[in-house]
Amino acid sequence: MSTTIEVSGDKPSTITVGRDLGFAPIVGALDESATKVLIIHARPLAPRAEALATHLRSLGYEAATADHPDAEAGKSIEVVAGLWDTCGRLQLGRKDAIVAMGGGVTTDMAGFVAATWLRGVTLINVPTTLLGMVDAAVGGKTGINTSVGKNLVGSFYPAVAVVADMSLLETLPREDLAAGAAEVIKCGFIADPEILRIVGETDPARLLDPTSEELADITTRAVAVKARVVSADLTEGGLREILNYGHTLAHAIERANDYTWRHGDAVAVGCCFAARLAAARGLLTDDEVARHDELFARVGLPTRYSGTSLDELTHIMLSDKKVRRGVLRFVLLDGIANPGTHPVDPSELADPARSIGIGV
């Protein structure tokens, strides 16, 4: 059983969420004129990538595979340049395709390769992490890192298809599943309270069980939230900023810790901080703040942080992409599922920061 979610707009795409989807959705997304496919994959996925290549060859396509370094080392211009050379050797044409198979690093970087080779070839994302399924692989953001920061070079280039096969999560470490669940719960707070209900009423073990109906349900719901937002605002001109709930502090925590924190762990802390900031303005109740702590902790995510001073975190946050004319801007909730972006004076940060353990 699978669910198909359509992303509309200038660059439409299709997201398929289900179990044991096989290779049919990938083949079905290829352009009818395609003759060649390059599968860019995380190194541990070499057997699956080669199985897809073998299947494509049996159908008459010329198929090749290429891996990349693990983690953020995979998101460099040197890796991209090597893959451009691979595209050239394969003589990949505009109607041909790149399949990105892996987590967020893979879909970010391989998506950038697809966007830039011949100014754009077909891109198909096959996310193999929960975070990739609900965040990185959906919405068209591609990018690589530079010496001065993460994701500063990239493009908005949606995949024509995203194939989110829940069975690929079965070997994922529990910590990585929890990190992905942070983005799912975030979607519940900004747009779909049913996600929050399911998380609150389900045995935590089932919430992180890739075979459970509950995880499939909240994953599909989170993808649907992102699809609705991206359909209305692909290039982050306004509405799409709500997807950054919790991310202003989260990105600062990640950077302050040299990206040794999992993204989802930082997002959980960032959402709990943003909830307190909203409560200080009278936008959320104490119970709604407590619900943030409860639901993120329910899947084993942190809700407190003490590793860096508020001054250092504020300095980092002032380089956030939502900053306008030097003014901090946070996505805050004015009640559950009612997000908006608000200017914030640094003087407002001390009490919320202190309440989650940050030294002031």
QUIRA-V243321 format. One record per residue. N is the residue number from 1. SS is DSSP state (2 for helix, 1 for strand, 0 for the rest). PHI is phi in degrees with one decimal (999 if undefined). OMEGA is omega in radians with two decimals (999 if undefined). Layout:
BEGIN
N|SS|PHI|OMEGA, N|SS|PHI|OMEGA
END
This chain:
BEGIN
1|0|999|-3.14, 2|1|-138.5|3.09, 3|1|-121.9|3.11, 4|1|-109.4|-3.12, 5|1|-118.5|-3.11, 6|1|-98.3|2.97, 7|1|-104.0|-3.10, 8|0|-93.3|-3.13, 9|0|108.5|-3.08, 10|0|-66.4|-3.12, 11|0|-125.7|-3.06, 12|0|-66.9|3.07, 13|1|-149.7|-3.11, 14|1|-124.0|3.10, 15|1|-115.8|3.11, 16|1|-111.4|3.12, 17|1|-117.3|-3.14, 18|1|-178.4|3.13, 19|0|-120.3|3.08, 20|0|50.7|-3.08, 21|0|-75.0|-3.13, 22|0|68.5|-3.06, 23|0|-98.9|-3.06, 24|2|-58.5|-3.14, 25|2|-64.4|3.12, 26|2|-70.9|3.14, 27|2|-61.5|-3.12, 28|2|-64.9|-3.12, 29|2|-87.5|-3.13, 30|0|-69.4|3.05, 31|0|-63.4|-3.10, 32|0|-63.3|3.12, 33|0|-94.7|-3.09, 34|0|-68.0|3.04, 35|0|-126.7|-3.06, 36|1|-133.9|3.13, 37|1|-138.0|3.02, 38|1|-108.1|3.13, 39|1|-100.9|3.09, 40|1|-98.5|-2.96, 41|1|-139.8|2.96, 42|1|-66.1|-3.01, 43|2|-57.2|-3.14, 44|2|-65.0|-3.10, 45|2|-96.0|-3.11, 46|2|-54.2|-3.14, 47|2|-62.2|-3.14, 48|2|-69.3|3.12, 49|2|-63.1|3.14, 50|2|-69.2|3.08, 51|2|-63.5|3.08, 52|2|-65.2|3.13, 53|2|-61.0|3.12, 54|2|-62.6|3.11, 55|2|-62.3|-3.14, 56|2|-64.4|3.12, 57|2|-62.9|3.13, 58|2|-65.6|3.12, 59|0|-93.9|3.07, 60|0|101.4|3.11, 61|0|-84.7|2.93, 62|1|-89.4|-3.03, 63|1|-128.9|3.10, 64|1|-134.9|3.10, 65|1|-120.6|3.08, 66|1|-149.4|3.12, 67|1|-98.6|-3.13, 68|1|-150.8|3.12, 69|0|-60.1|-3.10, 70|0|-73.4|3.02, 71|2|54.2|-3.00, 72|2|-65.1|3.09, 73|2|-61.9|3.12, 74|2|-77.1|-3.06, 75|0|-104.9|-3.13, 76|0|-121.0|3.12, 77|2|-65.2|3.12, 78|2|-65.7|3.09, 79|2|-63.9|3.14, 80|2|-61.6|-3.13, 81|2|-61.3|3.09, 82|2|-63.5|3.13, 83|2|-73.8|3.01, 84|2|-59.6|3.11, 85|2|-62.1|3.10, 86|2|-62.6|3.08, 87|2|-58.6|3.14, 88|2|-65.8|3.13, 89|2|-64.4|3.12, 90|2|-78.5|-3.05, 91|0|55.3|3.14, 92|0|-67.0|-3.09, 93|0|-98.2|-3.05, 94|0|-63.5|3.13, 95|0|-89.5|3.13, 96|0|-83.6|-2.96, 97|1|-138.6|2.90, 98|1|-112.7|3.03, 99|1|-105.8|3.11, 100|1|-99.5|-3.07, 101|1|-120.1|-3.14, 102|1|158.9|3.12, 103|0|-86.8|-3.06, 104|2|-62.5|3.10, 105|2|-59.1|-3.11, 106|2|-65.1|-3.07, 107|2|-70.0|3.07, 108|2|-61.7|-3.03, 109|2|-75.2|3.14, 110|2|-65.5|3.06, 111|2|-62.9|3.09, 112|2|-67.0|3.06, 113|2|-59.9|-3.14, 114|2|-63.1|-3.11, 115|2|-68.8|-3.00, 116|2|-102.5|3.13, 117|2|-71.7|-3.09, 118|2|55.0|-3.11, 119|2|62.5|3.01, 120|0|130.6|3.02, 121|0|-119.8|-3.14, 122|1|-58.6|3.10, 123|1|-119.4|3.05, 124|1|-124.9|-3.14, 125|1|-99.4|3.04, 126|1|-122.6|-3.10, 127|1|-69.1|-3.09, 128|0|-119.3|3.01, 129|0|-125.9|3.12, 130|2|-64.2|3.11, 131|2|-60.9|3.11, 132|2|-64.4|-3.09, 133|2|-64.9|-3.03, 134|2|-97.7|-3.04, 135|2|-133.6|-2.92, 136|2|-62.1|-3.02, 137|0|-79.4|-3.06, 138|0|-109.6|3.01, 139|0|111.7|2.94, 140|0|87.1|3.08, 141|1|-79.5|3.03, 142|1|-122.6|-3.13, 143|1|177.7|3.06, 144|1|-132.2|-3.13, 145|1|-94.3|3.02, 146|1|-128.2|-3.11, 147|0|-66.6|-3.10, 148|0|-106.0|3.09, 149|1|164.2|-3.12, 150|1|-85.5|2.95, 151|1|57.1|-3.12, 152|1|-84.3|3.07, 153|1|-119.4|-3.12, 154|1|178.9|-3.12, 155|1|-155.4|2.96, 156|1|-92.7|-3.05, 157|0|-146.0|-3.07, 158|0|-66.3|2.94, 159|0|-66.8|3.07, 160|0|-68.7|3.13, 161|1|-149.9|2.99, 162|1|-119.8|-3.11, 163|1|-112.6|-3.08, 164|1|-102.2|-3.08, 165|1|-96.7|-3.07, 166|2|-60.4|-3.13, 167|2|-66.2|3.13, 168|2|-73.8|-3.13, 169|2|-87.1|-2.97, 170|0|-66.9|3.11, 171|0|-102.1|-3.10, 172|0|-75.0|3.08, 173|0|-59.3|-3.12, 174|2|-55.6|-3.11, 175|2|-62.8|3.13, 176|2|-73.6|3.05, 177|2|-63.5|3.12, 178|2|-62.9|3.12, 179|2|-61.4|3.07, 180|2|-67.4|3.14, 181|2|-63.6|3.11, 182|2|-59.9|3.13, 183|2|-69.8|3.09, 184|2|-65.7|-3.13, 185|2|-63.8|3.06, 186|2|-54.7|3.12, 187|2|-62.6|3.07, 188|2|-63.6|-3.12, 189|2|-69.2|-3.07, 190|2|-88.6|-2.99, 191|0|-153.3|-3.01, 192|0|-138.5|-3.12, 193|2|-59.8|3.10, 194|2|-62.8|3.05, 195|2|-59.3|-3.12, 196|2|-64.9|3.11, 197|2|-62.3|-3.11, 198|2|-62.9|3.14, 199|2|-62.1|-3.10, 200|2|-71.4|-3.04, 201|2|-106.6|-3.06, 202|0|-102.1|3.03, 203|0|-52.3|-3.11, 204|2|-53.3|3.12, 205|2|-62.6|3.13, 206|2|-74.4|3.13, 207|2|-64.0|3.13, 208|0|-111.6|3.10, 209|0|-104.7|-3.09, 210|0|-59.6|3.13, 211|0|-93.8|-3.04, 212|0|-82.0|3.07, 213|2|-65.3|-3.10, 214|2|-65.1|3.13, 215|2|-66.1|3.10, 216|2|-62.0|-3.11, 217|2|-65.8|-3.08, 218|2|-70.8|3.06, 219|2|-65.4|3.12, 220|2|-61.8|3.12, 221|2|-64.4|3.13, 222|2|-65.7|3.08, 223|2|-61.9|3.14, 224|2|-63.7|3.08, 225|2|-60.5|-3.11, 226|2|-64.6|3.13, 227|2|-61.5|3.13, 228|2|-63.2|-3.11, 229|2|-68.1|-3.11, 230|2|-66.6|3.10, 231|2|-59.3|-3.10, 232|2|-87.5|-3.03, 233|0|-154.8|-3.09, 234|0|-65.3|-2.95, 235|0|-99.1|3.01, 236|0|61.5|3.11, 237|0|-79.5|-3.12, 238|0|-169.4|-3.04, 239|2|-55.4|-3.05, 240|2|-60.8|3.12, 241|2|-58.1|-3.11, 242|2|-64.3|3.10, 243|2|-67.5|3.13, 244|2|-90.3|3.07, 245|0|-54.9|-3.13, 246|0|83.1|-2.98, 247|2|-84.5|-3.12, 248|2|-63.2|3.06, 249|2|-70.4|-3.10, 250|2|-58.3|-3.13, 251|2|-64.1|3.10, 252|2|-66.5|3.09, 253|2|-61.6|3.14, 254|2|-58.6|-3.09, 255|2|-67.0|-3.13, 256|2|-63.5|-3.13, 257|0|-106.9|3.10, 258|0|52.0|3.05, 259|0|61.5|3.04, 260|0|-85.5|3.04, 261|0|-81.8|2.99, 262|0|-63.7|-3.12, 263|2|-56.4|-3.11, 264|2|-64.8|3.09, 265|2|-61.9|-3.14, 266|2|-67.1|3.12, 267|2|-64.2|3.12, 268|2|-59.7|3.10, 269|2|-62.8|-3.12, 270|2|-62.1|3.11, 271|2|-69.1|3.12, 272|2|-64.3|3.07, 273|2|-67.7|-3.13, 274|2|-62.3|3.11, 275|2|-62.9|3.12, 276|2|-68.5|3.10, 277|2|-63.6|3.10, 278|2|-65.6|-3.14, 279|2|-63.4|3.12, 280|2|-63.1|3.10, 281|0|-93.6|-3.13, 282|0|80.7|-3.10, 283|0|-91.1|3.10, 284|0|-126.3|3.08, 285|0|-86.0|3.07, 286|2|-60.8|3.12, 287|2|-65.3|3.14, 288|2|-70.0|3.03, 289|2|-65.6|3.14, 290|2|-61.7|3.13, 291|2|-66.1|3.03, 292|2|-58.3|-3.13, 293|2|-57.5|-3.06, 294|2|-64.0|-3.02, 295|2|-74.6|3.08, 296|2|-67.9|3.12, 297|2|-65.1|-3.09, 298|2|-60.6|3.11, 299|0|-103.4|3.03, 300|0|84.6|-3.12, 301|0|-90.8|3.11, 302|0|-72.8|3.07, 303|0|-124.3|-3.14, 304|0|-131.4|3.14, 305|0|-151.6|-3.11, 306|0|-138.7|-2.99, 307|0|-82.5|-3.03, 308|0|-144.2|3.13, 309|0|-72.5|3.11, 310|2|-63.1|3.13, 311|2|-59.5|-3.14, 312|2|-66.4|3.14, 313|2|-64.2|3.12, 314|2|-63.7|3.09, 315|2|-57.5|3.13, 316|2|-68.0|-3.10, 317|2|-63.8|3.13, 318|0|-68.9|3.02, 319|0|-100.3|3.12, 320|0|-63.6|-3.07, 321|0|-66.4|3.14, 322|0|-85.0|3.14, 323|0|-63.6|3.08, 324|1|-126.6|3.11, 325|0|51.5|3.07, 326|0|79.4|-3.12, 327|1|-100.6|3.07, 328|1|-63.2|3.07, 329|1|-134.3|-3.14, 330|1|-119.1|2.91, 331|1|-78.2|3.14, 332|1|-125.9|3.10, 333|1|-97.6|2.97, 334|0|-102.8|-2.93, 335|0|93.0|-3.13, 336|0|-59.8|3.11, 337|0|65.8|3.08, 338|0|-134.3|-3.06, 339|1|-87.0|3.02, 340|1|-160.6|3.14, 341|1|-99.1|-3.01, 342|1|-128.0|2.98, 343|1|-68.7|-3.08, 344|1|-134.2|3.06, 345|0|-82.9|-3.14, 346|2|-53.6|-3.14, 347|2|-65.6|3.14, 348|2|-78.4|-2.97, 349|2|-83.7|-2.96, 350|2|-62.4|-3.09, 351|2|-65.4|3.08, 352|2|-59.9|3.14, 353|2|-64.4|-3.12, 354|2|-60.0|-3.07, 355|2|-72.4|3.06, 356|0|-109.5|3.01, 357|0|101.6|-3.11, 358|0|-77.3|3.14, 359|0|-70.7|-3.09, 360|0|-112.5|999
END
